[in-house]
Amino acid sequence: MQRLIPILALFLMTPVGLAQSAGRPAQDIRLIIPVSSAERNQVLAEMREFLHGLHNIQNALASKDMKGLAVTAKDMMPLMERMPPSLKERFPEAFSEMALAQSEAFRSLARIGESNGEVGAALEQTAEILTYCSGCHDTYRFEVRAPARTRK
């Protein structure tokens, strides 16, 4: 996971290049992951699950409910396992590595909650998780592409 930190730092600098210039929208230079409409809907549903989970984590931290934190973090670990193999095979290697690192970060957050750890440590771990989120969003986009037609 430590080897991904420099990569994530690079990803976090990407918004500077995406900033608007002279009132014109910037060109979207994120890497495209081609998906079907159904796959895109599944990916978007997963992202909404992440937002809801992160909201629940923040609420648990605010009320110092470390057991609730652990339960939520565990539920958020298996993102890659829920994706169909046909979609996973199109993920760039760096995307898959980032997703696995994020899953491990959720596992670490769950351990903090299970051991009734400090809120500060849980906040640090949550910040790492959000670094993966923003790094991925800054680097990739899912775009619906028509399936290739075969010649008859």
N, C-alpha and C positions, 0 to 999 in steps of 0.2 A: 504494500500500500504506500510505503514511503516513496517508492520510485515514481508513483503517479502524481505526487505533489507538484514537481516542476512542470509536468504536462498540464495539470490543472491551472497552474499560475499562468501559463501561456494562454489557455482557453479563456481565462478571466480577463485578459487584456483585449480580447476580440471586440467587446462592445465599443472600444475607442474607434476601431475601423468601421463599425456599423453606424456610427453617429451620423445624423443628418448634416448636410453641408449646404449652405446658401438656400435653405428652404426646400431643397430637393430630397426626396427619399434616397437613402443610400442603397447601393446594390446589395442584395442578400448573397453573401459569399459562403454561407454555411454549406457543409457537405450534405448532399441529398441522399436519403435512404428511400428508394422506391418502394411503394406499398400499394396494395389494392385499397379500395374505399373501405371495405370491411376491416382490413388490418389497421388502417388509419383510425377508424372508430375505436378499435380495441386499444390502440396505443393512447389515444386521448382519454379513454376511460381510465386506463392505468395512471395517467398523469393526474387526473382528478382525484383518484384514490390517494396518491401521494400528497396532494394538497390537503385532503381531509385528514390523513394520518398525521401530517406535520402540524395541523391545527390542533388535533387531539394531544399531540406531544407537548405543544406549548401550553395547553390548558392543564395538562398533568404537571408540568414543571411549575406553573404559576401556583398550583395548589399543593405542591410538594408531594404529589401522588406517584411515588416511584414504582409501585406495582402496576398502576395504570399505564405508566410510561413503558414499562417492560412489555406488557401485553400488546400495546400498539406497535412498538418497534419490531416485535417478533412477526406481527401480521404483515409488516412492510418488507420483510427480507426477500421473499421469493419472486420478485418481479420477472426475472429471466425465465423462471420455470413456468410461468403462466403464458408465455409467448409461444405461438405455434412454431414448430421446427422450420417450416417453410419461410417464416419471417426471420427467425434467428440466423439462418444461413446467409442472409443479406446484410446483416449488421457488420460494419467495419470492425476489425479486431480491436481498435482503440475504444470503440463504443462498448463492446462486450466487456473489455477489461474495466472500464469505468463503472459499468453496471454491477460487475462482480465486486469491485471495491466498495461501491455504495452498499451492496447487500452486507458485506462484512462490517461496514460502519454501523448499519442498523443492528447487526448482531452485537457489536460492542456496546451500543446504546442500551440494548436489552439487558446485557450483563450488568451495566451500571445500575439500571432499575432493579434488577433481581437482587443485587447485593445491597440495596438501599443506599446507594452511593450518593455523593454530593450533587446538588443541583448544578453547581459550577462545572463539574466534570461532564454532566449530561448536556449542558449548554454548549460546551466545547465540541462534544461529539455531534450535536445537532448542527453546529456551524460547519463541521466537516461534511456532513451529509448534504447540506445546502450548497456547498462548494461543488459537489458532484452534479447536483441539479443544474446549477447555473453554467457549469462547464459544458455539460451536454447540450443545453439549450443554446448556448453561444456557438456551438460547433456543428450541430446537426439539425436537419429538418426532415420531416417525413412528408413526402410528396406523392400524391396519387398519380400513378402512371398507368396508362392502358396496357393490358397484357400484350406481349408480342404476338402478332398473328403469324400462324404457320402457313406456308405455301402449300397449295393442293396440287 
